[in-house]
């Protein structure tokens, strides 16, 4: 990695702030949002099952549906270019064949390895406890969420991760199967209208150990 690349990335991570008030005049096109989400999906996931699912809420109707479900975050909902609801798909293994077949087609994996892997994973997922599956889905989807926020910053936008919303109601409110899609977080995105506050981090000596 070049010095310039390191410097650019350092600027992205040190410049990220949790923004609560956005310029409502700034919109994000579907094309650019698609690019942002595509880059976010380069995050890692367990056995590459990519369980994250994104619901981009950017219409007046969509925001009106979301507003009562995020009562304590109305400013973000109202002023952002969009709020992205991140869900984890508990049935993510349904896409295993598609994912692994594409890997073979692109020359990333031999066909016999694909077949062996899928057979092994089918046995694994068939006996995987529901709680363990959910834990993995939440972790993987959180990784994609963090990547999404950094990608957004690289595109010149600001974000705010939101955990305070009606998690038990949001899937059904948008016509999604609540037993399949588990809510992870909301991420507001847009252009900051007010500069975000800097915040303190614990020193490395407090949070890390070397053995």
DRENDOLUM-339974 format. One record per residue: residue number from 1; residue in three letters; chain; y, z, x of N, C-alpha, C, CB in turn. Coordinates in Angstrom, 1 decimal. Glycine has a CB too. Layout:
DRENDOLUM-339974
NODE   n res chain   n_c2   n_c3   n_c1  ca_c2  ca_c3  ca_c1   c_c2   c_c3   c_c1  cb_c2  cb_c3  cb_c1
NODE NUM Ala     A      Y      Z      X      Y      Z      X      Y      Z      X      Y      Z      X
...
This chain:
DRENDOLUM-339974
NODE   n res chain   n_c2   n_c3   n_c1  ca_c2  ca_c3  ca_c1   c_c2   c_c3   c_c1  cb_c2  cb_c3  cb_c1
NODE   1 Unk     A   -1.2    0.0    0.8    0.0    0.0    0.0    1.2    0.0    0.9    0.0    1.2   -1.0
NODE   2 Unk     A    2.2   -0.9    0.6    3.4   -1.0    1.4    4.3    0.2    1.1    4.1   -2.3    1.2
NODE   3 Unk     A    5.3    0.4    2.1    6.3    1.4    1.9    7.1    1.2    0.6    7.2    1.5    3.1
NODE   4 Unk     A    7.4   -0.1    0.3    8.2   -0.4   -0.9    7.4    0.0   -2.1    8.5   -1.9   -0.9
NODE   5 Unk     A    6.1   -0.4   -2.1    5.3    0.0   -3.3    5.2    1.5   -3.5    3.9   -0.6   -3.2
NODE   6 Unk     A    5.1    2.2   -2.4    5.0    3.7   -2.5    6.4    4.2   -3.1    4.7    4.3   -1.2
NODE   7 Unk     A    7.5    3.7   -2.5    8.8    4.1   -3.0    9.0    3.8   -4.4    9.9    3.4   -2.1
NODE   8 Unk     A    8.6    2.6   -4.9    8.7    2.2   -6.3    8.0    3.2   -7.2    8.2    0.8   -6.5
NODE   9 Unk     A    6.7    3.5   -6.8    5.9    4.4   -7.6    6.5    5.8   -7.6    4.5    4.4   -7.1
NODE  10 Unk     A    7.0    6.3   -6.5    7.6    7.6   -6.4    8.8    7.6   -7.4    8.1    7.9   -5.0
NODE  11 Unk     A    9.6    6.6   -7.4   10.7    6.5   -8.3   10.3    6.6   -9.8   11.5    5.3   -8.1
NODE  12 Unk     A    9.1    6.0  -10.1    8.6    6.0  -11.5    8.2    7.4  -11.9    7.4    5.1  -11.6
NODE  13 Unk     A    7.4    8.1  -11.0    6.9    9.4  -11.4    8.0   10.5  -11.3    5.7    9.8  -10.5
NODE  14 Unk     A    9.0   10.4  -10.4   10.0   11.4  -10.3   11.1   11.2  -11.3   10.6   11.4   -8.9
NODE  15 Unk     A   11.2    9.9  -11.8   12.3    9.6  -12.8   11.8    9.8  -14.2   12.7    8.2  -12.6
NODE  16 Unk     A   10.5   10.0  -14.4   10.1   10.2  -15.8   10.6   11.5  -16.4    8.5   10.1  -15.8
NODE  17 Unk     A   11.1   11.4  -17.6   11.5   12.6  -18.3   11.0   12.5  -19.7   13.1   12.7  -18.4
NODE  18 Unk     A   10.8   13.6  -20.4   10.4   13.7  -21.8   11.7   13.5  -22.6    9.7   15.0  -22.2
NODE  19 Unk     A   11.9   12.3  -23.2   13.1   12.0  -24.0   12.9   12.2  -25.5   13.5   10.5  -23.6
NODE  20 Unk     A   13.8   12.8  -26.1   13.7   13.1  -27.5   14.7   12.3  -28.3   14.0   14.6  -27.7
NODE  21 Unk     A   15.8   11.7  -27.7   16.7   10.9  -28.5   16.9    9.6  -27.8   18.1   11.7  -28.5
NODE  22 Unk     A   16.7    8.5  -28.6   16.7    7.2  -28.0   17.8    6.3  -28.7   15.3    6.5  -28.3
NODE  23 Unk     A   18.1    5.2  -28.0   19.0    4.2  -28.5   18.3    3.5  -29.7   19.6    3.3  -27.4
NODE  24 Unk     A   18.7    3.7  -30.9   18.0    3.0  -32.0   18.2    1.5  -32.1   18.4    3.6  -33.3
NODE  25 Unk     A   19.2    1.0  -31.3   19.4   -0.4  -31.3   18.4   -1.2  -30.4   20.8   -0.7  -30.8
NODE  26 Unk     A   17.7   -0.4  -29.5   16.8   -1.0  -28.6   15.4   -1.2  -29.2   16.7   -0.2  -27.3
NODE  27 Unk     A   14.9   -2.4  -29.3   13.6   -2.6  -29.8   12.7   -3.2  -28.7   13.6   -3.6  -31.0
NODE  28 Unk     A   11.4   -3.1  -28.9   10.4   -3.6  -27.9    9.6   -4.7  -28.7    9.5   -2.5  -27.3
NODE  29 Unk     A    9.6   -5.9  -28.1    8.9   -7.0  -28.8    7.4   -6.7  -28.8    9.2   -8.3  -28.1
NODE  30 Unk     A    6.7   -7.4  -29.7    5.2   -7.2  -29.8    4.6   -7.7  -28.5    4.7   -8.0  -31.0
NODE  31 Unk     A    5.2   -8.8  -27.9    4.7   -9.3  -26.6    4.8   -8.3  -25.5    5.4  -10.6  -26.3
NODE  32 Unk     A    5.9   -7.7  -25.4    6.1   -6.7  -24.3    5.2   -5.5  -24.5    7.5   -6.3  -24.1
NODE  33 Unk     A    5.2   -5.0  -25.8    4.4   -3.8  -26.1    2.9   -4.1  -25.8    4.5   -3.4  -27.6
NODE  34 Unk     A    2.5   -5.4  -26.1    1.1   -5.8  -25.8    0.8   -5.7  -24.3    0.8   -7.2  -26.3
NODE  35 Unk     A    1.8   -6.1  -23.5    1.7   -6.0  -22.0    1.6   -4.6  -21.5    2.8   -6.7  -21.3
NODE  36 Unk     A    2.5   -3.7  -22.1    2.5   -2.3  -21.7    1.1   -1.7  -22.1    3.6   -1.5  -22.5
NODE  37 Unk     A    0.6   -1.9  -23.2   -0.7   -1.4  -23.6   -1.8   -1.9  -22.8   -1.0   -1.7  -25.1
NODE  38 Unk     A   -1.8   -3.2  -22.4   -2.8   -3.8  -21.6   -2.8   -3.2  -20.2   -2.5   -5.3  -21.4
NODE  39 Unk     A   -1.7   -2.9  -19.7   -1.6   -2.2  -18.4   -2.1   -0.8  -18.5   -0.2   -2.3  -17.8
NODE  40 Unk     A   -1.8   -0.1  -19.6   -2.3    1.2  -19.8   -3.8    1.3  -19.8   -1.7    1.8  -21.1
NODE  41 Unk     A   -4.4    0.3  -20.3   -5.9    0.3  -20.5   -6.6    0.1  -19.1   -6.3   -0.8  -21.4
NODE  42 Unk     A   -5.9    0.0  -18.0   -6.5   -0.1  -16.7   -6.9    1.3  -16.3   -5.6   -0.7  -15.7
NODE  43 Unk     A   -6.6    2.3  -17.1   -7.0    3.7  -16.8   -8.5    3.8  -16.7   -6.4    4.7  -17.8
NODE  44 Unk     A   -9.0    4.8  -16.0  -10.5    4.9  -15.9  -11.0    5.6  -17.2  -10.9    5.7  -14.7
NODE  45 Unk     A  -12.3    5.4  -17.4  -13.0    6.1  -18.5  -14.5    6.2  -18.2  -12.8    5.3  -19.9
NODE  46 Unk     A  -15.1    7.2  -18.8  -16.5    7.5  -18.6  -17.4    6.3  -18.9  -17.0    8.7  -19.4
NODE  47 Unk     A  -18.2    5.8  -18.0  -19.0    4.6  -18.0  -18.3    3.4  -18.6  -20.3    4.9  -18.9
NODE  48 Unk     A  -17.0    3.4  -18.4  -16.1    2.3  -18.8  -16.2    2.0  -20.3  -16.5    1.1  -18.0
NODE  49 Unk     A  -16.3    3.0  -21.1  -16.4    2.8  -22.6  -15.0    2.7  -23.3  -17.2    3.9  -23.2
NODE  50 Unk     A  -14.0    3.0  -22.5  -12.6    2.7  -23.0  -12.4    3.2  -24.5  -12.3    1.2  -22.9
NODE  51 Unk     A  -12.5    4.5  -24.7  -12.5    5.0  -26.1  -11.1    5.1  -26.7  -13.1    6.3  -26.2
NODE  52 Unk     A  -10.1    4.8  -26.0   -8.7    4.9  -26.5   -8.4    3.8  -27.5   -7.7    4.8  -25.4
NODE  53 Unk     A   -7.7    4.2  -28.6   -7.2    3.2  -29.6   -5.7    3.5  -29.9   -8.1    3.3  -30.9
NODE  54 Unk     A   -4.9    2.5  -30.0   -3.5    2.7  -30.1   -3.0    2.2  -31.5   -2.7    1.9  -29.0
NODE  55 Unk     A   -2.2    3.0  -32.2   -1.6    2.6  -33.4   -0.1    2.5  -33.1   -1.9    3.5  -34.6
NODE  56 Unk     A    0.5    1.3  -33.1    1.9    1.2  -32.8    2.7    1.3  -34.1    2.2   -0.1  -32.0
NODE  57 Unk     A    3.5    2.3  -34.2    4.3    2.5  -35.4    5.7    2.2  -35.1    4.1    4.0  -36.0
NODE  58 Unk     A    6.1    1.0  -35.5    7.5    0.5  -35.2    8.3    0.0  -36.4    7.5   -0.5  -34.1
NODE  59 Unk     A    7.6   -0.1  -37.6    8.3   -0.6  -38.8    8.9    0.6  -39.5    7.3   -1.4  -39.7
NODE  60 Unk     A    9.9    0.2  -40.4   10.5    1.3  -41.2    9.5    1.9  -42.1   11.6    0.7  -42.0
NODE  61 Unk     A    8.6    1.1  -42.6    7.5    1.7  -43.5    6.6    2.6  -42.7    6.7    0.5  -44.1
NODE  62 Unk     A    6.2    2.2  -41.5    5.3    3.0  -40.7    5.9    4.3  -40.3    4.9    2.2  -39.5
NODE  63 Unk     A    7.2    4.3  -40.0    7.9    5.5  -39.6    8.1    6.4  -40.8    9.3    5.2  -38.9
NODE  64 Unk     A    8.3    5.8  -41.9    8.4    6.6  -43.2    7.1    7.4  -43.5    8.8    5.8  -44.4
NODE  65 Unk     A    6.0    6.7  -43.2    4.7    7.3  -43.4    4.5    8.4  -42.3    3.6    6.3  -43.3
NODE  66 Unk     A    4.9    8.2  -41.1    4.7    9.2  -40.0    5.6   10.4  -40.2    5.0    8.5  -38.7
NODE  67 Unk     A    6.9   10.2  -40.6    7.9   11.3  -40.6    7.4   12.6  -41.2    9.1   10.8  -41.4
NODE  68 Unk     A    6.8   12.7  -42.3    6.4   14.0  -42.8    5.2   14.6  -42.0    6.0   13.9  -44.3
NODE  69 Unk     A    4.5   13.8  -41.2    3.4   14.2  -40.4    3.8   14.7  -39.1    2.4   13.1  -40.3
NODE  70 Unk     A    5.1   14.5  -38.7    5.7   14.9  -37.5    7.0   15.6  -37.7    5.8   13.7  -36.5
NODE  71 Unk     A    7.0   16.6  -38.6    8.2   17.2  -39.1    9.1   17.8  -38.0    7.8   18.3  -40.1
NODE  72 Unk     A    8.5   18.3  -36.9    9.3   18.9  -35.9    9.7   18.0  -34.8    8.5   20.1  -35.3
NODE  73 Unk     A    9.5   16.7  -35.0    9.9   15.7  -34.0   10.5   14.5  -34.7    8.6   15.2  -33.2
NODE  74 Unk     A   11.4   14.8  -35.7   12.1   13.7  -36.4   13.0   12.8  -35.6   12.8   14.4  -37.5
NODE  75 Unk     A   13.7   13.4  -34.6   14.6   12.6  -33.8   13.8   11.5  -33.1   15.3   13.5  -32.8
NODE  76 Unk     A   12.7   11.9  -32.5   11.9   10.8  -31.8   11.4    9.8  -32.7   10.7   11.5  -31.1
NODE  77 Unk     A   10.9   10.2  -33.9   10.4    9.2  -34.9   11.5    8.3  -35.3    9.8    9.9  -36.1
NODE  78 Unk     A   12.7    8.8  -35.6   13.8    8.0  -36.2   14.5    7.1  -35.2   14.8    8.9  -36.8
NODE  79 Unk     A   14.6    7.6  -33.9   15.4    6.8  -33.0   14.6    5.9  -32.0   16.3    7.7  -32.2
NODE  80 Unk     A   13.4    6.2  -31.8   12.6    5.5  -30.8   12.4    4.0  -31.3   11.2    6.2  -30.6
NODE  81 Unk     A   12.0    3.2  -30.3   11.7    1.8  -30.7   10.3    1.8  -31.4   11.6    0.9  -29.4
NODE  82 Unk     A    9.5    2.8  -31.0    8.1    2.9  -31.6    7.6    4.2  -31.3    7.2    1.8  -31.2
NODE  83 Unk     A    6.7    4.7  -32.1    5.8    5.8  -31.8    4.4    5.3  -31.7    6.0    7.0  -32.9
NODE  84 Unk     A    3.7    5.6  -30.6    2.4    5.1  -30.5    1.4    6.3  -30.7    2.1    4.5  -29.0
NODE  85 Unk     A    0.6    6.2  -31.8   -0.4    7.2  -32.1   -1.6    6.8  -31.3   -0.7    7.3  -33.6
NODE  86 Unk     A   -2.0    7.8  -30.4   -3.2    7.5  -29.6   -4.4    8.2  -30.2   -3.0    8.0  -28.1
NODE  87 Unk     A   -5.5    7.5  -30.5   -6.7    8.0  -31.0   -7.8    7.8  -30.1   -7.0    7.4  -32.4
NODE  88 Unk     A   -8.9    8.6  -30.2  -10.1    8.4  -29.5  -11.2    8.0  -30.4  -10.5    9.7  -28.7
NODE  89 Unk     A  -11.9    6.9  -30.1  -13.0    6.4  -30.9  -14.3    7.0  -30.6  -13.1    4.8  -30.8
NODE  90 Unk     A  -14.8    7.9  -31.5  -16.0    8.6  -31.3  -17.2    7.6  -31.3  -16.2    9.6  -32.4
NODE  91 Unk     A  -17.0    6.4  -31.9  -18.1    5.4  -31.9  -17.9    4.4  -30.8  -18.2    4.7  -33.2
NODE  92 Unk     A  -17.3    4.8  -29.7  -16.9    3.8  -28.6  -18.1    3.1  -28.0  -16.2    4.6  -27.5
NODE  93 Unk     A  -19.3    3.6  -28.1  -20.5    2.9  -27.6  -20.8    1.6  -28.3  -21.7    3.8  -27.6
NODE  94 Unk     A  -20.2    1.5  -29.5  -20.4    0.3  -30.3  -19.9   -1.0  -29.5  -19.7    0.4  -31.6
NODE  95 Unk     A  -19.1   -0.7  -28.5  -18.5   -1.9  -27.8  -19.2   -2.0  -26.4  -17.0   -1.6  -27.6
NODE  96 Unk     A  -20.2   -1.3  -26.2  -20.9   -1.4  -24.9  -21.4   -2.8  -24.5  -22.1   -0.4  -24.8
NODE  97 Unk     A  -22.0   -3.4  -25.5  -22.5   -4.8  -25.2  -21.4   -5.7  -24.9  -23.3   -5.3  -26.5
NODE  98 Unk     A  -20.3   -5.7  -25.6  -19.2   -6.5  -25.4  -18.6   -6.3  -24.0  -18.1   -6.3  -26.4
NODE  99 Unk     A  -18.4   -5.0  -23.6  -17.8   -4.7  -22.3  -18.7   -5.1  -21.2  -17.6   -3.1  -22.2
NODE 100 Unk     A  -20.0   -4.8  -21.2  -20.9   -5.1  -20.1  -21.2   -6.6  -20.0  -22.2   -4.3  -20.3
NODE 101 Unk     A  -21.2   -7.2  -21.2  -21.5   -8.7  -21.1  -20.3   -9.4  -20.5  -21.7   -9.2  -22.5
NODE 102 Unk     A  -19.1   -8.9  -20.8  -17.9   -9.5  -20.1  -17.9   -9.3  -18.6  -16.6   -8.9  -20.7
NODE 103 Unk     A  -18.4   -8.1  -18.2  -18.5   -7.8  -16.8  -19.5   -8.8  -16.1  -19.0   -6.4  -16.5
NODE 104 Unk     A  -20.6   -9.1  -16.8  -21.5  -10.1  -16.2  -20.9  -11.5  -16.1  -22.8  -10.2  -17.1
NODE 105 Unk     A  -20.2  -11.9  -17.2  -19.6  -13.2  -17.2  -18.5  -13.4  -16.1  -18.9  -13.4  -18.6
NODE 106 Unk     A  -17.9  -12.3  -15.8  -16.8  -12.4  -14.8  -17.3  -12.1  -13.4  -15.7  -11.4  -15.1
NODE 107 Unk     A  -18.6  -11.9  -13.3  -19.2  -11.8  -12.0  -19.1  -10.4  -11.4  -18.7  -12.7  -11.0
NODE 108 Unk     A  -18.7   -9.4  -12.2  -18.6   -8.0  -11.7  -19.9   -7.3  -11.7  -17.6   -7.3  -12.6
NODE 109 Unk     A  -20.9   -7.8  -12.4  -22.2   -7.1  -12.5  -23.3   -8.1  -12.8  -22.1   -6.1  -13.7
NODE 110 Unk     A  -24.4   -7.9  -12.1  -25.6   -8.7  -12.3  -26.2   -8.5  -13.7  -26.7   -8.5  -11.2
NODE 111 Unk     A  -26.8   -9.5  -14.3  -27.3   -9.4  -15.7  -28.4   -8.3  -15.7  -27.9  -10.7  -16.1
NODE 112 Unk     A  -29.2   -8.2  -14.7  -30.3   -7.2  -14.8  -29.8   -5.8  -14.7  -31.3   -7.4  -13.7
NODE 113 Unk     A  -28.7   -5.6  -14.0  -28.0   -4.3  -13.9  -27.5   -3.9  -15.2  -26.9   -4.3  -12.8
NODE 114 Unk     A  -26.8   -4.9  -15.9  -26.3   -4.7  -17.2  -27.4   -4.2  -18.2  -25.6   -6.0  -17.8
NODE 115 Unk     A  -28.5   -4.9  -18.2  -29.6   -4.5  -19.2  -30.1   -3.1  -18.9  -30.7   -5.5  -19.1
NODE 116 Unk     A  -30.3   -2.8  -17.6  -30.8   -1.5  -17.2  -29.8   -0.4  -17.6  -31.1   -1.4  -15.7
NODE 117 Unk     A  -28.5   -0.7  -17.3  -27.4    0.3  -17.7  -27.3    0.5  -19.2  -26.1   -0.2  -17.1
NODE 118 Unk     A  -27.4   -0.5  -19.9  -27.2   -0.4  -21.4  -28.4    0.4  -22.0  -27.1   -1.7  -22.0
NODE 119 Unk     A  -29.6    0.1  -21.5  -30.8    0.8  -22.0  -30.7    2.3  -21.7  -32.1    0.3  -21.3
NODE 120 Unk     A  -30.2    2.6  -20.5  -30.1    4.0  -20.1  -29.0    4.7  -20.9  -29.7    4.1  -18.6
NODE 121 Unk     A  -27.9    4.0  -21.1  -26.7    4.6  -21.8  -27.1    4.7  -23.3  -25.5    3.7  -21.6
NODE 122 Unk     A  -27.8    3.8  -23.9  -28.2    3.9  -25.3  -29.0    5.2  -25.5  -29.1    2.7  -25.7
NODE 123 Unk     A  -29.9    5.6  -24.6  -30.6    6.8  -24.7  -29.7    8.0  -24.5  -31.7    6.9  -23.6
NODE 124 Unk     A  -28.7    7.9  -23.6  -27.8    9.0  -23.4  -26.9    9.2  -24.6  -26.9    8.7  -22.2
NODE 125 Unk     A  -26.4    8.2  -25.2  -25.5    8.4  -26.3  -26.2    8.8  -27.6  -24.7    7.1  -26.6
NODE 126 Unk     A  -27.5    8.4  -27.7  -28.3    8.8  -28.9  -28.5   10.3  -28.9  -29.6    8.0  -28.9
NODE 127 Unk     A  -28.5   10.9  -27.8  -28.8   12.4  -27.8  -27.6   13.2  -27.4  -29.9   12.7  -26.8
NODE 128 Unk     A  -26.5   12.6  -27.2  -25.2   13.3  -26.7  -24.7   14.1  -27.9  -24.2   12.3  -26.3
NODE 129 Unk     A  -24.5   15.4  -27.6  -24.0   16.3  -28.7  -22.6   15.9  -29.1  -23.9   17.8  -28.2
NODE 130 Unk     A  -22.3   16.0  -30.4  -21.0   15.5  -30.9  -19.8   16.2  -30.1  -20.9   15.8  -32.4
NODE 131 Unk     A  -19.9   17.5  -29.8  -18.8   18.2  -29.1  -18.6   17.6  -27.7  -19.1   19.7  -29.0
NODE 132 Unk     A  -19.7   17.2  -27.0  -19.6   16.7  -25.7  -19.0   15.3  -25.8  -21.0   16.6  -25.0
NODE 133 Unk     A  -19.4   14.5  -26.7  -18.8   13.2  -26.9  -17.3   13.3  -27.2  -19.5   12.4  -28.1
NODE 134 Unk     A  -16.9   14.2  -28.1  -15.5   14.4  -28.4  -14.7   14.8  -27.2  -15.3   15.4  -29.5
NODE 135 Unk     A  -15.2   15.7  -26.4  -14.5   16.2  -25.2  -14.3   15.0  -24.2  -15.4   17.2  -24.4
NODE 136 Unk     A  -15.3   14.2  -24.0  -15.1   13.0  -23.1  -14.1   12.0  -23.7  -16.5   12.3  -22.9
NODE 137 Unk     A  -14.2   11.8  -25.0  -13.2   10.8  -25.6  -11.8   11.3  -25.4  -13.6   10.7  -27.1
NODE 138 Unk     A  -11.6   12.6  -25.6  -10.2   13.2  -25.5   -9.7   13.1  -24.1  -10.2   14.7  -26.0
NODE 139 Unk     A  -10.6   13.4  -23.1  -10.2   13.3  -21.7   -9.8   11.9  -21.3  -11.3   13.8  -20.8
NODE 140 Unk     A  -10.7   10.9  -21.7  -10.4    9.5  -21.3   -9.2    9.0  -22.0  -11.6    8.7  -21.8
NODE 141 Unk     A   -9.0    9.4  -23.3   -7.8    8.9  -24.0   -6.5    9.5  -23.4   -7.9    9.2  -25.5
NODE 142 Unk     A   -6.6   10.8  -22.9   -5.5   11.4  -22.3   -5.1   10.7  -21.0   -5.7   12.9  -22.0
NODE 143 Unk     A   -6.1   10.2  -20.3   -5.8    9.5  -19.0   -5.1    8.2  -19.4   -7.1    9.1  -18.3
NODE 144 Unk     A   -5.5    7.5  -20.4   -4.8    6.3  -20.8   -3.4    6.6  -21.3   -5.6    5.5  -21.9
NODE 145 Unk     A   -3.2    7.7  -21.9   -1.9    8.1  -22.5   -0.9    8.4  -21.3   -2.0    9.4  -23.3
NODE 146 Unk     A   -1.4    9.1  -20.3   -0.5    9.3  -19.1   -0.1    8.0  -18.4   -1.2   10.3  -18.1
NODE 147 Unk     A   -1.1    7.1  -18.3   -0.9    5.8  -17.7    0.1    5.0  -18.5   -2.2    5.0  -17.5
NODE 148 Unk     A    0.0    5.1  -19.8    0.9    4.4  -20.7    2.4    4.8  -20.5    0.5    4.6  -22.2
NODE 149 Unk     A    2.5    6.1  -20.3    3.9    6.7  -20.1    4.5    6.2  -18.8    3.9    8.2  -20.1
NODE 150 Unk     A    3.6    6.1  -17.7    4.1    5.6  -16.4    4.4    4.1  -16.5    3.1    5.9  -15.3
NODE 151 Unk     A    3.5    3.4  -17.2    3.7    1.9  -17.3    5.0    1.7  -18.1    2.5    1.3  -18.1
NODE 152 Unk     A    5.3    2.4  -19.1    6.5    2.3  -19.9    7.7    2.5  -19.0    6.5    3.3  -21.1
NODE 153 Unk     A    7.6    3.5  -18.1    8.7    3.8  -17.2    8.9    2.6  -16.3    8.5    5.0  -16.4
NODE 154 Unk     A    7.8    2.0  -15.8    7.9    0.8  -14.9    8.6   -0.4  -15.7    6.5    0.4  -14.4
NODE 155 Unk     A    8.4   -0.4  -17.0    9.0   -1.5  -17.8   10.5   -1.2  -18.2    8.2   -1.7  -19.0
NODE 156 Unk     A   11.0    0.0  -17.7   12.3    0.4  -18.0   12.5    1.2  -19.3   13.2   -0.8  -18.1
NODE 157 Unk     A   11.5    1.7  -19.8   11.6    2.5  -21.1   11.3    4.0  -20.8   10.6    2.0  -22.1
NODE 158 Unk     A   11.6    4.8  -21.7   11.4    6.3  -21.6   10.4    6.7  -22.7   12.7    7.1  -21.7
NODE 159 Unk     A    9.8    7.8  -22.5    8.7    8.3  -23.5    8.8    9.8  -23.7    7.4    7.9  -23.0
NODE 160 Unk     A    8.0   10.2  -24.7    7.9   11.7  -24.9    6.5   11.9  -25.5    9.0   12.2  -25.8
NODE 161 Unk     A    5.6   12.6  -24.9    4.3   12.9  -25.5    4.5   14.0  -26.5    3.3   13.4  -24.4
NODE 162 Unk     A    3.9   13.9  -27.7    4.0   14.8  -28.8    2.7   15.3  -29.3    4.8   14.1  -29.9
NODE 163 Unk     A    2.5   16.6  -29.3    1.3   17.2  -29.8    1.5   17.8  -31.1    0.8   18.2  -28.8
NODE 164 Unk     A    2.7   18.0  -31.5    3.0   18.7  -32.8    3.1   17.8  -34.0    4.3   19.5  -32.7
NODE 165 Unk     A    1.9   17.5  -34.5    1.9   16.6  -35.7    0.6   17.0  -36.5    1.9   15.1  -35.4
NODE 166 Unk     A    0.5   16.4  -37.7   -0.5   16.8  -38.6   -1.8   16.0  -38.3   -0.2   16.5  -40.1
NODE 167 Unk     A   -2.5   16.5  -37.3   -3.7   15.8  -36.8   -4.8   15.6  -37.8   -4.3   16.6  -35.6
NODE 168 Unk     A   -4.9   16.5  -38.8   -5.9   16.3  -39.8   -5.6   15.3  -40.9   -6.2   17.7  -40.4
NODE 169 Unk     A   -4.3   14.8  -40.9   -3.9   13.9  -41.9   -3.6   12.5  -41.4   -2.7   14.4  -42.6
NODE 170 Unk     A   -3.3   12.3  -40.1   -2.7   11.1  -39.7   -3.6    9.9  -39.8   -2.2   11.2  -38.2
NODE 171 Unk     A   -4.9   10.0  -39.5   -5.8    8.9  -39.6   -5.8    8.3  -41.0   -7.2    9.3  -39.1
NODE 172 Unk     A   -6.1    9.1  -41.9   -6.1    8.7  -43.3   -4.8    8.1  -43.8   -6.6    9.8  -44.2
NODE 173 Unk     A   -3.7    8.7  -43.3   -2.4    8.2  -43.8   -2.2    6.8  -43.4   -1.3    9.1  -43.2
NODE 174 Unk     A   -2.8    6.3  -42.3   -2.7    4.9  -41.9   -4.0    4.1  -42.1   -2.3    4.9  -40.4
NODE 175 Unk     A   -4.8    4.6  -43.0   -6.0    3.8  -43.4   -7.1    3.8  -42.4   -5.6    2.5  -43.7
NODE 176 Unk     A   -7.2    4.8  -41.5   -8.2    4.9  -40.5   -9.3    5.9  -40.9   -7.6    5.2  -39.1
NODE 177 Unk     A  -10.5    5.7  -40.4  -11.6    6.6  -40.7  -11.4    7.9  -39.9  -12.9    5.9  -40.3
NODE 178 Unk     A  -11.1    9.0  -40.5  -10.8   10.2  -39.8  -12.1   10.8  -39.2  -10.2   11.2  -40.8
NODE 179 Unk     A  -13.2   10.4  -39.6  -14.5   10.9  -39.0  -14.8   10.2  -37.7  -15.6   10.8  -40.0
NODE 180 Unk     A  -14.2    9.0  -37.6  -14.5    8.2  -36.4  -13.3    8.3  -35.3  -14.6    6.7  -36.8
NODE 181 Unk     A  -12.1    8.3  -35.8  -11.0    8.3  -34.9  -10.3    9.7  -34.8   -9.9    7.2  -35.3
NODE 182 Unk     A  -10.4   10.3  -33.6   -9.8   11.6  -33.4   -8.4   11.5  -32.8  -10.7   12.5  -32.5
NODE 183 Unk     A   -7.4   12.1  -33.4   -6.0   12.0  -32.8   -5.9   12.7  -31.5   -5.0   12.5  -33.8
NODE 184 Unk     A   -5.2   12.1  -30.6   -5.0   12.7  -29.2   -3.6   13.1  -29.1   -5.4   11.6  -28.2
NODE 185 Unk     A   -2.6   12.2  -29.3   -1.2   12.6  -29.2   -0.4   11.4  -29.8   -0.8   12.9  -27.7
NODE 186 Unk     A    0.9   11.7  -30.0    1.9   10.7  -30.3    2.7   10.5  -29.0    2.8   11.1  -31.5
NODE 187 Unk     A    3.1    9.3  -28.8    4.0    9.0  -27.7    5.2    8.1  -28.2    3.2    8.2  -26.5
NODE 188 Unk     A    6.4    8.8  -28.2    7.5    8.0  -28.6    8.0    7.2  -27.4    8.7    8.9  -29.1
NODE 189 Unk     A    8.5    6.0  -27.6    8.9    5.1  -26.6   10.2    4.4  -27.0    7.8    4.1  -26.2
NODE 190 Unk     A   11.1    4.2  -26.0   12.4    3.5  -26.2   13.3    3.7  -25.0   13.0    4.0  -27.5
NODE 191 Unk     A   14.6    3.4  -25.3   15.6    3.6  -24.2   16.3    4.9  -24.5   16.6    2.4  -24.2
NODE 192 Unk     A   16.3    5.8  -23.5   17.0    7.1  -23.6   18.4    6.9  -24.0   16.8    7.9  -22.3
NODE 193 Unk     A   18.9    7.7  -25.0   20.3    7.7  -25.3   21.0    8.8  -24.6   20.5    7.9  -26.8
NODE 194 Unk     A   20.2    9.9  -24.3   20.7   11.0  -23.5   19.7   11.2  -22.3   20.8   12.3  -24.4
NODE 195 Unk     A   20.3   11.6  -21.2   19.4   11.8  -20.0   18.6   13.0  -20.2   20.3   11.9  -18.7
NODE 196 Unk     A   17.3   12.9  -19.9   16.4   14.0  -20.0   16.6   15.1  -19.0   15.0   13.5  -19.9
NODE 197 Unk     A   16.2   16.3  -19.3   16.4   17.4  -18.4   15.3   17.4  -17.3   16.3   18.7  -19.1
NODE 198 Unk     A   15.7   17.8  -16.1   14.7   18.0  -15.0   14.0   19.3  -15.3   15.4   18.0  -13.6
NODE 199 Unk     A   12.7   19.4  -14.9   12.0   20.6  -15.1   11.3   21.1  -13.8   10.9   20.4  -16.2
NODE 200 Unk     A   10.9   22.3  -13.8   10.3   23.0  -12.6    8.8   22.8  -12.6   10.7   24.4  -12.6
NODE 201 Unk     A    8.3   22.6  -11.4    6.8   22.6  -11.3    6.4   23.7  -10.3    6.4   21.2  -10.7
NODE 202 Unk     A    5.2   24.3  -10.6    4.7   25.3   -9.7    4.5   24.8   -8.3    3.5   25.9  -10.3
NODE 203 Unk     A    4.7   25.6   -7.3    4.4   25.1   -5.9    2.9   24.9   -5.7    4.9   26.1   -4.9
NODE 204 Unk     A    2.6   23.9   -4.9    1.2   23.5   -4.6    0.4   24.8   -4.1    1.2   22.4   -3.6
NODE 205 Unk     A    1.1   25.6   -3.4    0.4   26.8   -2.9   -0.2   27.7   -4.0    1.3   27.7   -2.0
NODE 206 Unk     A    0.4   27.6   -5.2    0.0   28.4   -6.4   -1.2   27.7   -7.1    1.1   28.6   -7.3
NODE 207 Unk     A   -1.2   26.4   -7.1   -2.1   25.7   -7.9   -3.3   25.0   -7.2   -1.4   24.7   -8.8
NODE 208 Unk     A   -3.2   24.9   -5.9   -4.3   24.2   -5.1   -4.9   25.1   -4.1   -3.7   22.9   -4.5
NODE 209 Unk     A   -6.1   24.9   -3.8   -6.8   25.6   -2.7   -7.5   24.6   -1.8   -7.8   26.6   -3.3
NODE 210 Unk     A   -7.6   25.0   -0.6   -8.4   24.2    0.4   -9.6   25.1    0.9   -7.6   23.7    1.6
NODE 211 Unk     A  -10.8   24.6    1.0  -11.9   25.4    1.4  -12.6   24.8    2.6  -12.9   25.6    0.3
